[in-house]
């Protein structure tokens, strides 16, 4: 699973940023970025992740380009993260209701 977030380290180093600089610019802890880059992302929130990605010039959906989802899964995720917050919440509620039917 660590591979999913290796691109964050790669992008950070390509931009010439240290972990400390990225942490300061994205208003998160150095420890959080360090753990994220190593693949330990158990306690990261979407808002913190978005802050980090914004500094790197990335979007939340970019994470899934580095995942092991198939093409349809990647398309779903990109579409989902292109929605505004209100639409995302509405579709999440619908999706969770559908999933509870199985």
Phi and psi restraints in degrees (range 20) as a CNS / XPLOR table:
assign (resid 1 and name C) (resid 2 and name N)
       (resid 2 and name CA) (resid 2 and name C) 1.0 -58.1 20.0 2
assign (resid 2 and name N) (resid 2 and name CA)
       (resid 2 and name C) (resid 3 and name N) 1.0 -30.5 20.0 2
assign (resid 2 and name C) (resid 3 and name N)
       (resid 3 and name CA) (resid 3 and name C) 1.0 -59.6 20.0 2
assign (resid 3 and name N) (resid 3 and name CA)
       (resid 3 and name C) (resid 4 and name N) 1.0 -29.7 20.0 2
assign (resid 3 and name C) (resid 4 and name N)
       (resid 4 and name CA) (resid 4 and name C) 1.0 -58.0 20.0 2
assign (resid 4 and name N) (resid 4 and name CA)
       (resid 4 and name C) (resid 5 and name N) 1.0 -32.7 20.0 2
assign (resid 4 and name C) (resid 5 and name N)
       (resid 5 and name CA) (resid 5 and name C) 1.0 -108.3 20.0 2
assign (resid 5 and name N) (resid 5 and name CA)
       (resid 5 and name C) (resid 6 and name N) 1.0 3.2 20.0 2
assign (resid 5 and name C) (resid 6 and name N)
       (resid 6 and name CA) (resid 6 and name C) 1.0 -59.7 20.0 2
assign (resid 6 and name N) (resid 6 and name CA)
       (resid 6 and name C) (resid 7 and name N) 1.0 -31.6 20.0 2
assign (resid 6 and name C) (resid 7 and name N)
       (resid 7 and name CA) (resid 7 and name C) 1.0 -64.0 20.0 2
assign (resid 7 and name N) (resid 7 and name CA)
       (resid 7 and name C) (resid 8 and name N) 1.0 -25.3 20.0 2
assign (resid 7 and name C) (resid 8 and name N)
       (resid 8 and name CA) (resid 8 and name C) 1.0 -67.1 20.0 2
assign (resid 8 and name N) (resid 8 and name CA)
       (resid 8 and name C) (resid 9 and name N) 1.0 -45.8 20.0 2
assign (resid 8 and name C) (resid 9 and name N)
       (resid 9 and name CA) (resid 9 and name C) 1.0 -61.5 20.0 2
assign (resid 9 and name N) (resid 9 and name CA)
       (resid 9 and name C) (resid 10 and name N) 1.0 -44.8 20.0 2
assign (resid 9 and name C) (resid 10 and name N)
       (resid 10 and name CA) (resid 10 and name C) 1.0 -59.6 20.0 2
assign (resid 10 and name N) (resid 10 and name CA)
       (resid 10 and name C) (resid 11 and name N) 1.0 -46.0 20.0 2
assign (resid 10 and name C) (resid 11 and name N)
       (resid 11 and name CA) (resid 11 and name C) 1.0 -64.9 20.0 2
assign (resid 11 and name N) (resid 11 and name CA)
       (resid 11 and name C) (resid 12 and name N) 1.0 -42.6 20.0 2
assign (resid 11 and name C) (resid 12 and name N)
       (resid 12 and name CA) (resid 12 and name C) 1.0 -60.3 20.0 2
assign (resid 12 and name N) (resid 12 and name CA)
       (resid 12 and name C) (resid 13 and name N) 1.0 -46.8 20.0 2
assign (resid 12 and name C) (resid 13 and name N)
       (resid 13 and name CA) (resid 13 and name C) 1.0 -70.2 20.0 2
assign (resid 13 and name N) (resid 13 and name CA)
       (resid 13 and name C) (resid 14 and name N) 1.0 -34.9 20.0 2
assign (resid 13 and name C) (resid 14 and name N)
       (resid 14 and name CA) (resid 14 and name C) 1.0 -60.4 20.0 2
assign (resid 14 and name N) (resid 14 and name CA)
       (resid 14 and name C) (resid 15 and name N) 1.0 -33.8 20.0 2
assign (resid 14 and name C) (resid 15 and name N)
       (resid 15 and name CA) (resid 15 and name C) 1.0 -83.3 20.0 2
assign (resid 15 and name N) (resid 15 and name CA)
       (resid 15 and name C) (resid 16 and name N) 1.0 -2.7 20.0 2
assign (resid 15 and name C) (resid 16 and name N)
       (resid 16 and name CA) (resid 16 and name C) 1.0 74.8 20.0 2
assign (resid 16 and name N) (resid 16 and name CA)
       (resid 16 and name C) (resid 17 and name N) 1.0 24.3 20.0 2
assign (resid 16 and name C) (resid 17 and name N)
       (resid 17 and name CA) (resid 17 and name C) 1.0 -99.0 20.0 2
assign (resid 17 and name N) (resid 17 and name CA)
       (resid 17 and name C) (resid 18 and name N) 1.0 140.8 20.0 2
assign (resid 17 and name C) (resid 18 and name N)
       (resid 18 and name CA) (resid 18 and name C) 1.0 -84.2 20.0 2
assign (resid 18 and name N) (resid 18 and name CA)
       (resid 18 and name C) (resid 19 and name N) 1.0 167.0 20.0 2
assign (resid 18 and name C) (resid 19 and name N)
       (resid 19 and name CA) (resid 19 and name C) 1.0 -59.6 20.0 2
assign (resid 19 and name N) (resid 19 and name CA)
       (resid 19 and name C) (resid 20 and name N) 1.0 -40.4 20.0 2
assign (resid 19 and name C) (resid 20 and name N)
       (resid 20 and name CA) (resid 20 and name C) 1.0 -61.8 20.0 2
assign (resid 20 and name N) (resid 20 and name CA)
       (resid 20 and name C) (resid 21 and name N) 1.0 -43.2 20.0 2
assign (resid 20 and name C) (resid 21 and name N)
       (resid 21 and name CA) (resid 21 and name C) 1.0 -65.7 20.0 2
assign (resid 21 and name N) (resid 21 and name CA)
       (resid 21 and name C) (resid 22 and name N) 1.0 -43.0 20.0 2
assign (resid 21 and name C) (resid 22 and name N)
       (resid 22 and name CA) (resid 22 and name C) 1.0 -63.6 20.0 2
assign (resid 22 and name N) (resid 22 and name CA)
       (resid 22 and name C) (resid 23 and name N) 1.0 -41.0 20.0 2
assign (resid 22 and name C) (resid 23 and name N)
       (resid 23 and name CA) (resid 23 and name C) 1.0 -60.8 20.0 2
assign (resid 23 and name N) (resid 23 and name CA)
       (resid 23 and name C) (resid 24 and name N) 1.0 -45.2 20.0 2
assign (resid 23 and name C) (resid 24 and name N)
       (resid 24 and name CA) (resid 24 and name C) 1.0 -64.6 20.0 2
assign (resid 24 and name N) (resid 24 and name CA)
       (resid 24 and name C) (resid 25 and name N) 1.0 -46.1 20.0 2
assign (resid 24 and name C) (resid 25 and name N)
       (resid 25 and name CA) (resid 25 and name C) 1.0 -66.3 20.0 2
assign (resid 25 and name N) (resid 25 and name CA)
       (resid 25 and name C) (resid 26 and name N) 1.0 -31.5 20.0 2
assign (resid 25 and name C) (resid 26 and name N)
       (resid 26 and name CA) (resid 26 and name C) 1.0 -98.4 20.0 2
assign (resid 26 and name N) (resid 26 and name CA)
       (resid 26 and name C) (resid 27 and name N) 1.0 0.6 20.0 2
assign (resid 26 and name C) (resid 27 and name N)
       (resid 27 and name CA) (resid 27 and name C) 1.0 60.2 20.0 2
assign (resid 27 and name N) (resid 27 and name CA)
       (resid 27 and name C) (resid 28 and name N) 1.0 42.4 20.0 2
assign (resid 27 and name C) (resid 28 and name N)
       (resid 28 and name CA) (resid 28 and name C) 1.0 -130.4 20.0 2
assign (resid 28 and name N) (resid 28 and name CA)
       (resid 28 and name C) (resid 29 and name N) 1.0 171.5 20.0 2
assign (resid 28 and name C) (resid 29 and name N)
       (resid 29 and name CA) (resid 29 and name C) 1.0 -79.7 20.0 2
assign (resid 29 and name N) (resid 29 and name CA)
       (resid 29 and name C) (resid 30 and name N) 1.0 153.6 20.0 2
assign (resid 29 and name C) (resid 30 and name N)
       (resid 30 and name CA) (resid 30 and name C) 1.0 -59.9 20.0 2
assign (resid 30 and name N) (resid 30 and name CA)
       (resid 30 and name C) (resid 31 and name N) 1.0 -41.6 20.0 2
assign (resid 30 and name C) (resid 31 and name N)
       (resid 31 and name CA) (resid 31 and name C) 1.0 -59.5 20.0 2
assign (resid 31 and name N) (resid 31 and name CA)
       (resid 31 and name C) (resid 32 and name N) 1.0 -40.8 20.0 2
assign (resid 31 and name C) (resid 32 and name N)
       (resid 32 and name CA) (resid 32 and name C) 1.0 -62.1 20.0 2
assign (resid 32 and name N) (resid 32 and name CA)
       (resid 32 and name C) (resid 33 and name N) 1.0 -46.1 20.0 2
assign (resid 32 and name C) (resid 33 and name N)
       (resid 33 and name CA) (resid 33 and name C) 1.0 -65.9 20.0 2
assign (resid 33 and name N) (resid 33 and name CA)
       (resid 33 and name C) (resid 34 and name N) 1.0 -41.9 20.0 2
assign (resid 33 and name C) (resid 34 and name N)
       (resid 34 and name CA) (resid 34 and name C) 1.0 -60.3 20.0 2
assign (resid 34 and name N) (resid 34 and name CA)
       (resid 34 and name C) (resid 35 and name N) 1.0 -45.8 20.0 2
assign (resid 34 and name C) (resid 35 and name N)
       (resid 35 and name CA) (resid 35 and name C) 1.0 -65.9 20.0 2
assign (resid 35 and name N) (resid 35 and name CA)
       (resid 35 and name C) (resid 36 and name N) 1.0 -40.0 20.0 2
assign (resid 35 and name C) (resid 36 and name N)
       (resid 36 and name CA) (resid 36 and name C) 1.0 -61.0 20.0 2
assign (resid 36 and name N) (resid 36 and name CA)
       (resid 36 and name C) (resid 37 and name N) 1.0 -46.2 20.0 2
assign (resid 36 and name C) (resid 37 and name N)
       (resid 37 and name CA) (resid 37 and name C) 1.0 -64.3 20.0 2
assign (resid 37 and name N) (resid 37 and name CA)
       (resid 37 and name C) (resid 38 and name N) 1.0 -26.8 20.0 2
assign (resid 37 and name C) (resid 38 and name N)
       (resid 38 and name CA) (resid 38 and name C) 1.0 -86.5 20.0 2
assign (resid 38 and name N) (resid 38 and name CA)
       (resid 38 and name C) (resid 39 and name N) 1.0 -3.8 20.0 2
assign (resid 38 and name C) (resid 39 and name N)
       (resid 39 and name CA) (resid 39 and name C) 1.0 97.8 20.0 2
assign (resid 39 and name N) (resid 39 and name CA)
       (resid 39 and name C) (resid 40 and name N) 1.0 -0.8 20.0 2
assign (resid 39 and name C) (resid 40 and name N)
       (resid 40 and name CA) (resid 40 and name C) 1.0 -92.3 20.0 2
assign (resid 40 and name N) (resid 40 and name CA)
       (resid 40 and name C) (resid 41 and name N) 1.0 97.8 20.0 2
assign (resid 40 and name C) (resid 41 and name N)
       (resid 41 and name CA) (resid 41 and name C) 1.0 -123.8 20.0 2
assign (resid 41 and name N) (resid 41 and name CA)
       (resid 41 and name C) (resid 42 and name N) 1.0 29.9 20.0 2
assign (resid 41 and name C) (resid 42 and name N)
       (resid 42 and name CA) (resid 42 and name C) 1.0 -61.5 20.0 2
assign (resid 42 and name N) (resid 42 and name CA)
       (resid 42 and name C) (resid 43 and name N) 1.0 -34.4 20.0 2
assign (resid 42 and name C) (resid 43 and name N)
       (resid 43 and name CA) (resid 43 and name C) 1.0 -111.2 20.0 2
assign (resid 43 and name N) (resid 43 and name CA)
       (resid 43 and name C) (resid 44 and name N) 1.0 14.0 20.0 2
assign (resid 43 and name C) (resid 44 and name N)
       (resid 44 and name CA) (resid 44 and name C) 1.0 -82.1 20.0 2
assign (resid 44 and name N) (resid 44 and name CA)
       (resid 44 and name C) (resid 45 and name N) 1.0 138.6 20.0 2
assign (resid 44 and name C) (resid 45 and name N)
       (resid 45 and name CA) (resid 45 and name C) 1.0 -94.1 20.0 2
assign (resid 45 and name N) (resid 45 and name CA)
       (resid 45 and name C) (resid 46 and name N) 1.0 160.0 20.0 2
assign (resid 45 and name C) (resid 46 and name N)
       (resid 46 and name CA) (resid 46 and name C) 1.0 -60.1 20.0 2
assign (resid 46 and name N) (resid 46 and name CA)
       (resid 46 and name C) (resid 47 and name N) 1.0 -40.9 20.0 2
assign (resid 46 and name C) (resid 47 and name N)
       (resid 47 and name CA) (resid 47 and name C) 1.0 -65.7 20.0 2
assign (resid 47 and name N) (resid 47 and name CA)
       (resid 47 and name C) (resid 48 and name N) 1.0 -38.5 20.0 2
assign (resid 47 and name C) (resid 48 and name N)
       (resid 48 and name CA) (resid 48 and name C) 1.0 -67.6 20.0 2
assign (resid 48 and name N) (resid 48 and name CA)
       (resid 48 and name C) (resid 49 and name N) 1.0 -42.1 20.0 2
assign (resid 48 and name C) (resid 49 and name N)
       (resid 49 and name CA) (resid 49 and name C) 1.0 -62.5 20.0 2
assign (resid 49 and name N) (resid 49 and name CA)
       (resid 49 and name C) (resid 50 and name N) 1.0 -42.5 20.0 2
assign (resid 49 and name C) (resid 50 and name N)
       (resid 50 and name CA) (resid 50 and name C) 1.0 -61.9 20.0 2
assign (resid 50 and name N) (resid 50 and name CA)
       (resid 50 and name C) (resid 51 and name N) 1.0 -37.6 20.0 2
assign (resid 50 and name C) (resid 51 and name N)
       (resid 51 and name CA) (resid 51 and name C) 1.0 -61.6 20.0 2
assign (resid 51 and name N) (resid 51 and name CA)
       (resid 51 and name C) (resid 52 and name N) 1.0 -44.7 20.0 2
assign (resid 51 and name C) (resid 52 and name N)
       (resid 52 and name CA) (resid 52 and name C) 1.0 -64.0 20.0 2
assign (resid 52 and name N) (resid 52 and name CA)
       (resid 52 and name C) (resid 53 and name N) 1.0 -47.8 20.0 2
assign (resid 52 and name C) (resid 53 and name N)
       (resid 53 and name CA) (resid 53 and name C) 1.0 -63.9 20.0 2
assign (resid 53 and name N) (resid 53 and name CA)
       (resid 53 and name C) (resid 54 and name N) 1.0 -37.3 20.0 2
assign (resid 53 and name C) (resid 54 and name N)
       (resid 54 and name CA) (resid 54 and name C) 1.0 -60.5 20.0 2
assign (resid 54 and name N) (resid 54 and name CA)
       (resid 54 and name C) (resid 55 and name N) 1.0 -44.3 20.0 2
assign (resid 54 and name C) (resid 55 and name N)
       (resid 55 and name CA) (resid 55 and name C) 1.0 -60.5 20.0 2
assign (resid 55 and name N) (resid 55 and name CA)
       (resid 55 and name C) (resid 56 and name N) 1.0 -34.5 20.0 2
assign (resid 55 and name C) (resid 56 and name N)
       (resid 56 and name CA) (resid 56 and name C) 1.0 -84.6 20.0 2
assign (resid 56 and name N) (resid 56 and name CA)
       (resid 56 and name C) (resid 57 and name N) 1.0 0.1 20.0 2
assign (resid 56 and name C) (resid 57 and name N)
       (resid 57 and name CA) (resid 57 and name C) 1.0 74.9 20.0 2
assign (resid 57 and name N) (resid 57 and name CA)
       (resid 57 and name C) (resid 58 and name N) 1.0 26.8 20.0 2
assign (resid 57 and name C) (resid 58 and name N)
       (resid 58 and name CA) (resid 58 and name C) 1.0 -116.7 20.0 2
assign (resid 58 and name N) (resid 58 and name CA)
       (resid 58 and name C) (resid 59 and name N) 1.0 168.8 20.0 2
assign (resid 58 and name C) (resid 59 and name N)
       (resid 59 and name CA) (resid 59 and name C) 1.0 -118.3 20.0 2
assign (resid 59 and name N) (resid 59 and name CA)
       (resid 59 and name C) (resid 60 and name N) 1.0 161.1 20.0 2
assign (resid 59 and name C) (resid 60 and name N)
       (resid 60 and name CA) (resid 60 and name C) 1.0 -56.8 20.0 2
assign (resid 60 and name N) (resid 60 and name CA)
       (resid 60 and name C) (resid 61 and name N) 1.0 -40.0 20.0 2
assign (resid 60 and name C) (resid 61 and name N)
       (resid 61 and name CA) (resid 61 and name C) 1.0 -62.9 20.0 2
assign (resid 61 and name N) (resid 61 and name CA)
       (resid 61 and name C) (resid 62 and name N) 1.0 -21.3 20.0 2
assign (resid 61 and name C) (resid 62 and name N)
       (resid 62 and name CA) (resid 62 and name C) 1.0 -62.3 20.0 2
assign (resid 62 and name N) (resid 62 and name CA)
       (resid 62 and name C) (resid 63 and name N) 1.0 -25.4 20.0 2
assign (resid 62 and name C) (resid 63 and name N)
       (resid 63 and name CA) (resid 63 and name C) 1.0 -58.4 20.0 2
assign (resid 63 and name N) (resid 63 and name CA)
       (resid 63 and name C) (resid 64 and name N) 1.0 -38.3 20.0 2
assign (resid 63 and name C) (resid 64 and name N)
       (resid 64 and name CA) (resid 64 and name C) 1.0 -77.7 20.0 2
assign (resid 64 and name N) (resid 64 and name CA)
       (resid 64 and name C) (resid 65 and name N) 1.0 -11.7 20.0 2
assign (resid 64 and name C) (resid 65 and name N)
       (resid 65 and name CA) (resid 65 and name C) 1.0 -70.9 20.0 2
assign (resid 65 and name N) (resid 65 and name CA)
       (resid 65 and name C) (resid 66 and name N) 1.0 -17.6 20.0 2
assign (resid 65 and name C) (resid 66 and name N)
       (resid 66 and name CA) (resid 66 and name C) 1.0 -108.9 20.0 2
assign (resid 66 and name N) (resid 66 and name CA)
       (resid 66 and name C) (resid 67 and name N) 1.0 19.9 20.0 2
assign (resid 66 and name C) (resid 67 and name N)
       (resid 67 and name CA) (resid 67 and name C) 1.0 -108.2 20.0 2
assign (resid 67 and name N) (resid 67 and name CA)
       (resid 67 and name C) (resid 68 and name N) 1.0 -178.2 20.0 2
assign (resid 67 and name C) (resid 68 and name N)
       (resid 68 and name CA) (resid 68 and name C) 1.0 -101.7 20.0 2
assign (resid 68 and name N) (resid 68 and name CA)
       (resid 68 and name C) (resid 69 and name N) 1.0 26.0 20.0 2
assign (resid 68 and name C) (resid 69 and name N)
       (resid 69 and name CA) (resid 69 and name C) 1.0 -74.6 20.0 2
assign (resid 69 and name N) (resid 69 and name CA)
       (resid 69 and name C) (resid 70 and name N) 1.0 151.7 20.0 2
assign (resid 69 and name C) (resid 70 and name N)
       (resid 70 and name CA) (resid 70 and name C) 1.0 -77.1 20.0 2
assign (resid 70 and name N) (resid 70 and name CA)
       (resid 70 and name C) (resid 71 and name N) 1.0 178.5 20.0 2
assign (resid 70 and name C) (resid 71 and name N)
       (resid 71 and name CA) (resid 71 and name C) 1.0 -59.3 20.0 2
assign (resid 71 and name N) (resid 71 and name CA)
       (resid 71 and name C) (resid 72 and name N) 1.0 -42.8 20.0 2
assign (resid 71 and name C) (resid 72 and name N)
       (resid 72 and name CA) (resid 72 and name C) 1.0 -66.7 20.0 2
assign (resid 72 and name N) (resid 72 and name CA)
       (resid 72 and name C) (resid 73 and name N) 1.0 -38.5 20.0 2
assign (resid 72 and name C) (resid 73 and name N)
       (resid 73 and name CA) (resid 73 and name C) 1.0 -63.2 20.0 2
assign (resid 73 and name N) (resid 73 and name CA)
       (resid 73 and name C) (resid 74 and name N) 1.0 -43.9 20.0 2
assign (resid 73 and name C) (resid 74 and name N)
       (resid 74 and name CA) (resid 74 and name C) 1.0 -62.3 20.0 2
assign (resid 74 and name N) (resid 74 and name CA)
       (resid 74 and name C) (resid 75 and name N) 1.0 -40.8 20.0 2
assign (resid 74 and name C) (resid 75 and name N)
       (resid 75 and name CA) (resid 75 and name C) 1.0 -63.2 20.0 2
assign (resid 75 and name N) (resid 75 and name CA)
       (resid 75 and name C) (resid 76 and name N) 1.0 -43.4 20.0 2
assign (resid 75 and name C) (resid 76 and name N)
       (resid 76 and name CA) (resid 76 and name C) 1.0 -58.7 20.0 2
assign (resid 76 and name N) (resid 76 and name CA)
       (resid 76 and name C) (resid 77 and name N) 1.0 -47.9 20.0 2
assign (resid 76 and name C) (resid 77 and name N)
       (resid 77 and name CA) (resid 77 and name C) 1.0 -64.2 20.0 2
assign (resid 77 and name N) (resid 77 and name CA)
       (resid 77 and name C) (resid 78 and name N) 1.0 -43.1 20.0 2
assign (resid 77 and name C) (resid 78 and name N)
       (resid 78 and name CA) (resid 78 and name C) 1.0 -61.9 20.0 2
assign (resid 78 and name N) (resid 78 and name CA)
       (resid 78 and name C) (resid 79 and name N) 1.0 -44.1 20.0 2
assign (resid 78 and name C) (resid 79 and name N)
       (resid 79 and name CA) (resid 79 and name C) 1.0 -62.6 20.0 2
assign (resid 79 and name N) (resid 79 and name CA)
       (resid 79 and name C) (resid 80 and name N) 1.0 -43.7 20.0 2
assign (resid 79 and name C) (resid 80 and name N)
       (resid 80 and name CA) (resid 80 and name C) 1.0 -59.7 20.0 2
assign (resid 80 and name N) (resid 80 and name CA)
       (resid 80 and name C) (resid 81 and name N) 1.0 -46.6 20.0 2
assign (resid 80 and name C) (resid 81 and name N)
       (resid 81 and name CA) (resid 81 and name C) 1.0 -78.8 20.0 2
assign (resid 81 and name N) (resid 81 and name CA)
       (resid 81 and name C) (resid 82 and name N) 1.0 -6.3 20.0 2
assign (resid 81 and name C) (resid 82 and name N)
       (resid 82 and name CA) (resid 82 and name C) 1.0 -85.1 20.0 2
assign (resid 82 and name N) (resid 82 and name CA)
       (resid 82 and name C) (resid 83 and name N) 1.0 -10.3 20.0 2
assign (resid 82 and name C) (resid 83 and name N)
       (resid 83 and name CA) (resid 83 and name C) 1.0 -74.8 20.0 2
assign (resid 83 and name N) (resid 83 and name CA)
       (resid 83 and name C) (resid 84 and name N) 1.0 156.2 20.0 2
assign (resid 83 and name C) (resid 84 and name N)
       (resid 84 and name CA) (resid 84 and name C) 1.0 -76.2 20.0 2
assign (resid 84 and name N) (resid 84 and name CA)
       (resid 84 and name C) (resid 85 and name N) 1.0 170.1 20.0 2
assign (resid 84 and name C) (resid 85 and name N)
       (resid 85 and name CA) (resid 85 and name C) 1.0 -57.2 20.0 2
assign (resid 85 and name N) (resid 85 and name CA)
       (resid 85 and name C) (resid 86 and name N) 1.0 -42.1 20.0 2
assign (resid 85 and name C) (resid 86 and name N)
       (resid 86 and name CA) (resid 86 and name C) 1.0 -65.8 20.0 2
assign (resid 86 and name N) (resid 86 and name CA)
       (resid 86 and name C) (resid 87 and name N) 1.0 -45.2 20.0 2
assign (resid 86 and name C) (resid 87 and name N)
       (resid 87 and name CA) (resid 87 and name C) 1.0 -64.5 20.0 2
assign (resid 87 and name N) (resid 87 and name CA)
       (resid 87 and name C) (resid 88 and name N) 1.0 -40.3 20.0 2
assign (resid 87 and name C) (resid 88 and name N)
       (resid 88 and name CA) (resid 88 and name C) 1.0 -60.3 20.0 2
assign (resid 88 and name N) (resid 88 and name CA)
       (resid 88 and name C) (resid 89 and name N) 1.0 -43.2 20.0 2
assign (resid 88 and name C) (resid 89 and name N)
       (resid 89 and name CA) (resid 89 and name C) 1.0 -64.1 20.0 2
assign (resid 89 and name N) (resid 89 and name CA)
       (resid 89 and name C) (resid 90 and name N) 1.0 -43.8 20.0 2
assign (resid 89 and name C) (resid 90 and name N)
       (resid 90 and name CA) (resid 90 and name C) 1.0 -62.2 20.0 2
assign (resid 90 and name N) (resid 90 and name CA)
       (resid 90 and name C) (resid 91 and name N) 1.0 -46.2 20.0 2
assign (resid 90 and name C) (resid 91 and name N)
       (resid 91 and name CA) (resid 91 and name C) 1.0 -68.6 20.0 2
assign (resid 91 and name N) (resid 91 and name CA)
       (resid 91 and name C) (resid 92 and name N) 1.0 -33.7 20.0 2
assign (resid 91 and name C) (resid 92 and name N)
       (resid 92 and name CA) (resid 92 and name C) 1.0 -62.3 20.0 2
assign (resid 92 and name N) (resid 92 and name CA)
       (resid 92 and name C) (resid 93 and name N) 1.0 -45.9 20.0 2
assign (resid 92 and name C) (resid 93 and name N)
       (resid 93 and name CA) (resid 93 and name C) 1.0 -59.1 20.0 2
assign (resid 93 and name N) (resid 93 and name CA)
       (resid 93 and name C) (resid 94 and name N) 1.0 -45.0 20.0 2
assign (resid 93 and name C) (resid 94 and name N)
       (resid 94 and name CA) (resid 94 and name C) 1.0 -62.8 20.0 2
assign (resid 94 and name N) (resid 94 and name CA)
       (resid 94 and name C) (resid 95 and name N) 1.0 -46.8 20.0 2
assign (resid 94 and name C) (resid 95 and name N)
       (resid 95 and name CA) (resid 95 and name C) 1.0 -61.6 20.0 2
assign (resid 95 and name N) (resid 95 and name CA)
       (resid 95 and name C) (resid 96 and name N) 1.0 -43.1 20.0 2
assign (resid 95 and name C) (resid 96 and name N)
       (resid 96 and name CA) (resid 96 and name C) 1.0 -65.4 20.0 2
assign (resid 96 and name N) (resid 96 and name CA)
       (resid 96 and name C) (resid 97 and name N) 1.0 -35.9 20.0 2
assign (resid 96 and name C) (resid 97 and name N)
       (resid 97 and name CA) (resid 97 and name C) 1.0 -64.3 20.0 2
assign (resid 97 and name N) (resid 97 and name CA)
       (resid 97 and name C) (resid 98 and name N) 1.0 -43.2 20.0 2
assign (resid 97 and name C) (resid 98 and name N)
       (resid 98 and name CA) (resid 98 and name C) 1.0 -61.7 20.0 2
assign (resid 98 and name N) (resid 98 and name CA)
       (resid 98 and name C) (resid 99 and name N) 1.0 -45.0 20.0 2
assign (resid 98 and name C) (resid 99 and name N)
       (resid 99 and name CA) (resid 99 and name C) 1.0 -63.5 20.0 2
assign (resid 99 and name N) (resid 99 and name CA)
       (resid 99 and name C) (resid 100 and name N) 1.0 -30.8 20.0 2
assign (resid 99 and name C) (resid 100 and name N)
       (resid 100 and name CA) (resid 100 and name C) 1.0 -74.0 20.0 2
assign (resid 100 and name N) (resid 100 and name CA)
       (resid 100 and name C) (resid 101 and name N) 1.0 -12.2 20.0 2
assign (resid 100 and name C) (resid 101 and name N)
       (resid 101 and name CA) (resid 101 and name C) 1.0 -79.3 20.0 2
assign (resid 101 and name N) (resid 101 and name CA)
       (resid 101 and name C) (resid 102 and name N) 1.0 -16.8 20.0 2
